[in-house]
């Protein structure tokens, strides 16, 4: 093993020890992913960061043996961020830097930079069971699902963190819109989205938007423009998935045919065990005419029509409470129900990652998750998913 290879292994292990994790695989695809983004010296510098944003001075205390000055370190950190390898934010006028997980993080930062080689290595890595188990083993998921506006009624008593209009009104400027990385990847693979042909559908706010604008991967828009684009997204049937925080840093607008998160959801026997949502859909069987629109509209594989009973039904192990089926139902037979116990997300992403880190699972914890997947697959008759 040459010195450069050792540096990438060191970075892989370092990121794996952070909040989200980045496990090794037999294929070595995780090392190839890092080589797409980092030079050897950049990889070494990245091992001097953590998941918590820190100022340049503190990072230089650890990285000073690699660069001659804080000014040079700042230049290199900015270069790595531009390549999507790390993240930064400005707080109280000072730039703070931190490691980024692969998802949500380094992968999304490859917007506009995707190559056939990266896509091949990324697909190989995320299809590996080690990545999948690590990704779903976190105490809290990184994203959550909120209902579209048309599916909400006054009686739902929706909390502000579950109401998209309020999330936007409370979000910090600037506002940025950018292309969905998942649809861009699928398009490059000649698998265009079946829900929308629009490109700019996802949003970032505050410091996350500033980073998007610095990288040149999105454009700044007004709050009114954000609301207008978001309205189009909801009408077309895209699922709203913001950061799993009360203070929204981003909102993705997702589809079941392209979104990696929703694809993983559909590959699990009981995906709601690993999901964050406060609502689910219910069907009024007396009003339902079994037209099948809900089944076509559903991006999570939760709605179906029985040929035997000629009735629609909702699989509550799969319904993520997005509400996109509700305005599309001709007889208005579907409504949202709020779950008895409301789950309140952490305030910020730093809080989220602290919670995940404090409950990070080791080998035994991940083995228990694997065992639960086998049990769930057997109980639901979905053993084919384990393949």
C-alpha positions as CSV (number, residue, x, y, z in Angstrom):
1,X,0.0,0.0,0.0
2,X,1.5,3.4,-1.0
3,X,1.4,6.5,1.2
4,X,-1.4,8.1,-0.8
5,X,-3.7,5.1,-0.5
6,X,-3.1,5.1,3.3
7,X,-4.2,8.8,3.4
8,X,-7.6,8.0,1.8
9,X,-8.1,5.0,4.2
10,X,-7.3,7.4,7.1
11,X,-9.9,9.9,5.8
12,X,-12.5,7.1,5.3
13,X,-12.0,5.9,8.9
14,X,-12.1,9.5,10.2
15,X,-15.4,10.2,8.5
16,X,-16.8,6.9,9.6
17,X,-16.1,8.0,13.2
18,X,-18.2,11.2,12.7
19,X,-22.0,11.4,13.3
20,X,-23.3,9.8,10.2
21,X,-20.6,7.3,9.3
22,X,-18.9,6.2,6.2
23,X,-18.1,2.4,6.5
24,X,-15.6,0.6,4.4
25,X,-16.7,-2.0,1.8
26,X,-15.0,-5.0,0.2
27,X,-15.2,-3.3,-3.2
28,X,-13.2,-0.2,-2.0
29,X,-15.8,2.1,-3.7
30,X,-15.7,4.4,-0.7
31,X,-12.0,5.1,-1.3
32,X,-12.6,5.7,-5.0
33,X,-15.3,8.2,-4.1
34,X,-12.8,10.1,-1.9
35,X,-10.2,10.1,-4.7
36,X,-12.8,11.8,-7.0
37,X,-13.1,14.7,-4.5
38,X,-9.8,15.0,-2.6
39,X,-6.1,15.2,-3.5
40,X,-3.9,13.4,-1.0
41,X,-3.0,16.6,0.8
42,X,-6.6,17.7,0.9
43,X,-7.6,14.3,2.3
44,X,-5.0,14.7,5.0
45,X,-6.3,18.2,5.9
46,X,-9.9,16.9,6.0
47,X,-8.9,14.5,8.8
48,X,-8.2,17.5,10.9
49,X,-11.9,18.6,10.9
50,X,-14.9,17.1,12.8
51,X,-18.6,17.1,12.2
52,X,-18.9,20.2,14.3
53,X,-18.2,23.6,12.6
54,X,-14.9,25.1,14.0
55,X,-12.9,28.3,13.3
56,X,-9.8,28.3,11.2
57,X,-7.5,28.9,14.2
58,X,-8.7,25.7,16.0
59,X,-8.3,23.6,12.8
60,X,-4.8,25.0,12.3
61,X,-3.8,23.7,15.7
62,X,-4.3,20.2,14.3
63,X,-3.3,20.9,10.7
64,X,-0.3,23.1,11.2
65,X,2.1,20.4,10.4
66,X,0.6,20.2,6.9
67,X,0.6,23.8,5.8
68,X,2.8,26.8,6.6
69,X,0.2,29.3,7.7
70,X,-3.4,29.8,8.6
71,X,-3.8,31.8,5.4
72,X,-2.7,28.8,3.3
73,X,-4.9,26.5,5.3
74,X,-7.9,28.9,4.6
75,X,-7.1,28.7,0.9
76,X,-7.0,24.9,0.9
77,X,-10.2,24.6,2.9
78,X,-12.0,26.9,0.5
79,X,-10.7,24.8,-2.4
80,X,-11.9,21.5,-0.8
81,X,-15.3,23.1,-0.1
82,X,-15.6,24.2,-3.7
83,X,-15.1,20.6,-4.7
84,X,-17.8,19.4,-2.3
85,X,-15.5,17.6,0.2
86,X,-16.3,19.7,3.3
87,X,-18.8,22.3,4.4
88,X,-18.5,25.8,6.0
89,X,-20.8,28.4,7.4
90,X,-20.4,32.0,8.6
91,X,-21.4,32.6,12.2
92,X,-21.0,36.0,13.9
93,X,-18.8,37.1,11.0
94,X,-16.4,34.2,11.3
95,X,-16.1,31.3,8.8
96,X,-16.4,27.8,10.4
97,X,-15.5,24.6,8.7
98,X,-16.6,20.9,9.3
99,X,-16.5,17.5,7.7
100,X,-19.5,16.5,5.5
101,X,-21.1,13.1,5.5
102,X,-21.4,11.4,2.1
103,X,-25.3,11.8,2.3
104,X,-26.6,14.4,3.0
105,X,-23.3,16.2,2.1
106,X,-20.5,15.3,-0.3
107,X,-22.8,13.7,-2.8
108,X,-25.2,16.6,-3.0
109,X,-22.2,19.0,-3.3
110,X,-21.3,17.2,-6.6
111,X,-24.2,19.0,-8.3
112,X,-22.8,20.1,-11.7
113,X,-19.7,18.0,-11.2
114,X,-21.0,14.5,-11.7
115,X,-18.9,12.2,-13.9
116,X,-19.6,8.7,-15.2
117,X,-16.8,7.4,-12.9
118,X,-18.2,9.1,-9.8
119,X,-21.7,7.9,-10.5
120,X,-20.5,4.3,-11.0
121,X,-18.6,4.3,-7.7
122,X,-21.4,6.1,-5.8
123,X,-24.0,3.6,-7.1
124,X,-21.8,0.7,-6.1
125,X,-21.2,2.1,-2.6
126,X,-24.8,3.1,-1.7
127,X,-26.0,-0.3,-2.9
128,X,-23.7,-2.0,-0.4
129,X,-25.5,-3.3,2.7
130,X,-22.8,-1.8,5.0
131,X,-23.6,1.7,3.8
132,X,-27.4,1.0,4.1
133,X,-27.2,-0.3,7.7
134,X,-25.0,2.6,8.8
135,X,-27.3,5.1,7.1
136,X,-30.5,3.8,8.8
137,X,-28.9,3.2,12.2
138,X,-28.8,6.8,13.3
139,X,-30.9,7.8,16.3
140,X,-32.7,10.4,14.1
141,X,-32.8,10.6,10.3
142,X,-31.2,13.6,8.6
143,X,-34.4,14.5,6.7
144,X,-38.1,14.4,7.5
145,X,-41.3,14.6,5.5
146,X,-43.9,17.4,5.9
147,X,-47.3,17.6,4.3
148,X,-48.0,19.6,1.3
149,X,-50.1,22.7,2.0
150,X,-53.3,21.5,0.3
151,X,-53.4,18.4,2.5
152,X,-53.6,20.4,5.7
153,X,-56.8,21.4,7.4
154,X,-57.3,23.6,10.5
155,X,-58.3,20.7,12.7
156,X,-54.8,19.2,12.2
157,X,-53.3,21.8,14.6
158,X,-50.1,21.6,12.6
159,X,-46.9,22.7,14.4
160,X,-44.9,25.4,12.8
161,X,-42.0,23.0,12.0
162,X,-44.4,20.8,9.9
163,X,-46.0,23.7,7.9
164,X,-44.0,24.6,4.9
165,X,-45.2,28.2,4.5
166,X,-44.2,28.9,8.1
167,X,-40.8,27.2,7.6
168,X,-40.2,29.6,4.7
169,X,-41.4,32.7,6.6
170,X,-39.1,31.8,9.5
171,X,-36.1,30.9,7.4
172,X,-33.1,33.1,7.2
173,X,-32.0,34.9,4.0
174,X,-30.6,34.4,1.5
175,X,-32.8,31.9,-0.3
176,X,-31.3,29.7,-3.0
177,X,-32.8,27.3,-5.5
178,X,-30.9,24.6,-7.2
179,X,-31.2,21.5,-9.4
180,X,-32.0,18.2,-7.7
181,X,-28.8,16.2,-7.6
182,X,-30.8,12.9,-7.8
183,X,-32.7,13.9,-11.0
184,X,-29.4,15.2,-12.5
185,X,-27.8,11.8,-11.8
186,X,-30.7,9.9,-13.2
187,X,-30.8,12.1,-16.3
188,X,-27.1,11.4,-16.9
189,X,-28.0,7.7,-16.6
190,X,-30.7,8.1,-19.3
191,X,-33.4,7.6,-16.7
192,X,-35.4,10.9,-16.8
193,X,-37.8,11.7,-14.0
194,X,-41.3,10.5,-14.4
195,X,-42.9,13.2,-12.2
196,X,-41.4,16.5,-13.5
197,X,-39.1,17.7,-16.2
198,X,-38.4,20.9,-14.2
199,X,-34.8,21.1,-12.9
200,X,-34.7,23.7,-10.2
201,X,-36.9,22.2,-7.4
202,X,-34.8,22.2,-4.2
203,X,-34.0,25.0,-1.8
204,X,-31.5,26.1,0.8
205,X,-31.7,28.9,3.3
206,X,-29.4,31.0,5.5
207,X,-25.8,29.7,5.8
208,X,-26.6,26.6,3.7
209,X,-27.8,28.9,0.9
210,X,-24.6,31.0,1.3
211,X,-22.6,27.9,0.8
212,X,-24.6,26.9,-2.3
213,X,-24.1,30.4,-3.8
214,X,-20.4,30.3,-3.0
215,X,-20.0,27.0,-4.9
216,X,-22.0,28.4,-7.8
217,X,-24.4,25.4,-7.7
218,X,-27.5,27.4,-7.3
219,X,-29.0,30.9,-7.7
220,X,-30.4,33.4,-5.2
221,X,-34.1,34.0,-5.3
222,X,-36.6,36.0,-3.2
223,X,-39.1,34.5,-0.7
224,X,-41.9,35.1,-3.1
225,X,-40.1,33.2,-5.9
226,X,-39.4,30.4,-3.4
227,X,-43.1,30.2,-2.6
228,X,-44.0,30.2,-6.3
229,X,-41.6,27.3,-7.2
230,X,-42.7,25.4,-4.2
231,X,-46.3,25.7,-5.2
232,X,-45.5,24.2,-8.6
233,X,-43.6,21.3,-6.9
234,X,-46.6,20.5,-4.7
235,X,-49.0,20.6,-7.7
236,X,-46.8,18.2,-9.6
237,X,-46.8,15.7,-6.7
238,X,-43.3,16.1,-5.3
239,X,-42.7,15.1,-1.7
240,X,-41.4,17.9,0.6
241,X,-38.4,16.8,2.7
242,X,-36.7,19.5,4.8
243,X,-33.7,19.0,7.1
244,X,-34.8,17.2,10.2
245,X,-34.6,20.5,12.2
246,X,-37.0,23.1,13.4
247,X,-35.0,25.7,11.7
248,X,-35.0,24.6,8.1
249,X,-31.7,24.7,6.3
250,X,-33.0,23.1,3.1
251,X,-36.1,21.7,1.5
252,X,-35.8,18.9,-1.1
253,X,-38.7,18.2,-3.4
254,X,-38.5,14.5,-4.1
255,X,-39.9,11.8,-6.3
256,X,-39.9,8.0,-5.9
257,X,-38.2,7.4,-9.3
258,X,-35.1,9.5,-8.6
259,X,-34.7,10.2,-4.9
260,X,-32.1,8.0,-3.2
261,X,-33.8,8.5,0.2
262,X,-37.2,7.4,-1.2
263,X,-35.6,4.5,-3.1
264,X,-34.1,3.3,0.2
265,X,-37.5,3.7,1.8
266,X,-39.1,1.4,-0.7
267,X,-36.4,-1.2,-0.2
268,X,-37.2,-1.7,3.5
269,X,-39.9,-3.9,4.9
270,X,-41.0,-1.4,7.5
271,X,-39.5,1.9,6.5
272,X,-41.5,4.0,8.9
273,X,-39.2,2.6,11.7
274,X,-36.5,4.7,10.2
275,X,-38.5,7.8,9.1
276,X,-39.5,11.1,10.6
277,X,-43.1,12.2,9.9
278,X,-46.0,13.3,12.0
279,X,-48.9,12.3,9.7
280,X,-50.4,9.4,7.7
281,X,-53.1,9.1,5.2
282,X,-56.5,7.5,5.8
283,X,-59.1,6.4,3.2
284,X,-62.9,6.8,3.6
285,X,-63.9,3.5,2.0
286,X,-67.5,4.6,1.6
287,X,-66.3,7.5,-0.6
288,X,-63.5,5.7,-2.5
289,X,-64.3,4.7,-6.1
290,X,-61.0,2.7,-6.6
291,X,-59.9,4.9,-9.4
292,X,-56.3,4.2,-8.6
293,X,-55.0,7.8,-8.8
294,X,-53.7,7.6,-5.3
295,X,-51.6,4.5,-6.2
296,X,-50.2,6.3,-9.2
297,X,-49.6,9.5,-7.3
298,X,-47.9,7.9,-4.2
299,X,-44.1,8.2,-4.3
300,X,-43.5,5.9,-1.3
301,X,-45.4,2.7,-2.5
302,X,-47.9,3.1,0.3
303,X,-51.2,3.3,-1.6
304,X,-52.7,0.4,-3.6
305,X,-56.0,-0.7,-5.1
306,X,-57.2,-4.2,-4.3
307,X,-58.6,-6.1,-7.4
308,X,-60.6,-8.3,-5.0
309,X,-62.3,-5.6,-2.9
310,X,-62.1,-2.8,-5.4
311,X,-61.0,-0.5,-2.6
312,X,-57.9,1.6,-2.1
313,X,-55.8,1.0,1.0
314,X,-52.8,2.6,2.7
315,X,-49.9,0.6,4.0
316,X,-49.2,2.4,7.3
317,X,-45.7,0.8,7.4
318,X,-44.9,2.9,4.3
319,X,-47.1,6.0,4.3
320,X,-44.8,9.0,5.0
321,X,-47.7,11.5,5.4
322,X,-46.6,13.7,2.5
323,X,-50.3,14.4,1.5
324,X,-49.7,14.5,-2.3
325,X,-52.4,11.9,-2.8
326,X,-55.1,14.1,-1.2
327,X,-55.7,16.9,-3.7
328,X,-55.5,14.4,-6.6
329,X,-58.3,12.2,-5.2
330,X,-61.5,12.9,-7.3
331,X,-64.0,11.9,-4.7
332,X,-62.0,13.5,-1.9
333,X,-61.8,10.1,-0.1
334,X,-58.4,10.6,1.4
335,X,-57.4,12.8,4.4
336,X,-54.4,13.1,6.7
337,X,-54.4,12.0,10.2
338,X,-52.0,13.3,12.8
339,X,-50.0,10.7,14.7
340,X,-50.9,10.5,18.5
341,X,-47.4,11.3,19.6
342,X,-45.9,14.3,17.8
343,X,-42.1,14.1,17.1
344,X,-40.4,17.4,17.5
345,X,-37.2,17.8,15.6
346,X,-34.0,19.3,17.0
347,X,-33.5,23.0,16.7
348,X,-30.5,23.1,14.4
349,X,-28.3,20.7,12.4
350,X,-25.6,20.9,15.0
351,X,-28.1,19.7,17.6
352,X,-29.2,16.9,15.3
353,X,-25.7,15.7,14.7
354,X,-24.9,15.9,18.5
355,X,-27.9,13.6,19.1
356,X,-26.9,11.2,16.4
357,X,-23.3,11.2,17.6
358,X,-24.3,10.6,21.3
359,X,-26.3,7.5,20.2
360,X,-24.0,6.2,17.5
361,X,-24.3,2.5,17.1
362,X,-21.3,0.1,17.2
363,X,-21.1,-3.3,15.6
364,X,-23.6,-4.8,18.1
365,X,-26.1,-2.0,17.5
366,X,-25.9,-2.4,13.7
367,X,-26.2,-6.2,14.0
368,X,-29.5,-5.6,15.9
369,X,-30.7,-3.4,13.1
370,X,-29.8,-6.0,10.6
371,X,-31.7,-8.6,12.6
372,X,-34.8,-6.4,12.9
373,X,-34.8,-6.0,9.1
374,X,-34.9,-9.8,8.7
375,X,-37.7,-10.1,11.3
376,X,-39.7,-7.3,9.7
377,X,-39.3,-8.9,6.2
378,X,-40.5,-12.2,7.5
379,X,-43.5,-10.8,9.3
380,X,-44.6,-8.7,6.4
381,X,-43.9,-11.4,3.8
382,X,-41.4,-9.2,2.0
383,X,-38.3,-11.4,2.2
384,X,-37.6,-10.5,-1.4
385,X,-36.4,-7.1,-0.2
386,X,-33.5,-8.7,1.6
387,X,-31.9,-9.6,-1.7
